[in-house]
Amino acid sequence: MAGDKWFRPKRFGYGATPDNWKGWAFMVVYIAIVVALSLILIHKGAAAWLVILAVLALTGATIPLIKAKTDGDWRWRWH
């Protein structure tokens, strides 16, 4: 299971893109969590900057996992 990669490097640009169903499932769950967190914070009357900060913190926490589950390195690709 350690060699199981969910993402692959993007063909153009920087970063990774889902490569199999596990990567896509991770992205769907991530988006659902971001939307739910945003709606909860907005419903509680949180300021917009707090919602943005929470989403950025969640995104920053997921990047190491995505990098670890990427089959290859993250670097800028022109072609």
Protein Blocks (a to p, Z undefined) as FASTA:
>chain_A
ZZpcfbdcdfbhcddddfbfklmmmmmmmmmmmmmmmmmmmmnopafklmmmmmmmmmmm
mmmmmmmmpgcdddddfZZ
